[in-house]
Amino acid sequence: MVVVSGTKCREIEWVVNNAQSDDFHLVLLQNPDRYTPHALNIGIKHAMEKGAEIIQMLGAHSYLNIDYFANLAKIVDNYEDVSIFSPCYEFFPAENILERSIQLFHLSRLGRNWQRIYRPTKPVPGFGSGAFAIRSSIIAKTGYFDEKFIRNQDNEFFSRARRMGFKGMAFPELKYYYKTRNSIKKLREQNFDYGRFFALDPFSHSLKQAAPVMFYSFLLLLAVVTAIFYFAEMPKYGLLTNGLFMLTMGIYLAAIMVESFRRFMKDGAAALNLPSILIMMHLYYAMGSFSGFLFGQKKRGDNKKE
């Protein structure tokens, strides 16, 4: 059984009505709140009421390999100690060099860091947001998706499940073809929102996800302390904190250039855009985090499920 949660519309109704078969049953459920975590919870509850043992989540702008569910059934039987089954990532063919650069941002260890689950040759520990399957039996212990997280709800859920001792693995037999944002503007908006909802519960995220706001907070602190030292006519201390500021920036920029050069040697010209993309996305993620800490996570129309 496949469950589709979303806003009722003519196109979705047409798909549901024309995709029925003896082996494949689609159910259209209404999601009046129109936000992603609400849709996921509606689908999970319906599936559990129907006795589903494995529940698959799948985000928009993506598709799965044709033998995904056949492979998933075998994996579920063979890996009894695994509770969360993630696919490995692939990308839609890039339409231009900018879109390929955005794909590299997702793969980069200074970006989304998907490289570990991108085309591996064997199962690896980890979690692929956007598409993953869970054993319904763990829901009683983990609870449902936290509906406060309009963004980052999958990361929060996985973090909660992992703290409870549930194991997650990504498998090369399961492929998730992801369509990245195809413009810098859309990527900025995405990362700003990720930052806003990071601020809702920083401890449910990894240290890497906290890095942008920690980095810019440290730079801001150094700038303020330096200004105070100079205002208090203590230039020696001001030079020290100013030097530390410049050293921190130098290390950061050097790390970005090394990572971009490594990507250039492997992926070619698309990596030339990577330094500016990384710097911009780190900044917007941090700005989103500051916004979340200061003003909260008010729901906005562009956070609704597309």
Buried (B, 14 or more C-beta within 10 A) or exposed (E): EBBBBBEEEEEBEEEBEEEEEEEEEBBBBEBEBBBBBBBBBBBBBBBBEEEBEBBBBBBEEBBBBEEBBEBBEEBBEEBEEBBBBBBBBBBBEBEEEBBBBBBBBBBBBBBBBBBBBBEBEEBBEBBBBBBBBBBBEBBEEBEBBBBEBBBBBBBBBBBBBBEEEBEBBBBBBBBBBBBBBBEBEEBBBBBBBBBBBBBBBBEBBEEEBBBBBEBBBEBEEBEEBBEEBBEEEEEEBBEBBBEBBEEBEEEBEEEBEEBBEBBBEEBEEBBEBBBEBBBBBBBBBBBBBBBBBEEEBEEEEEBBBE
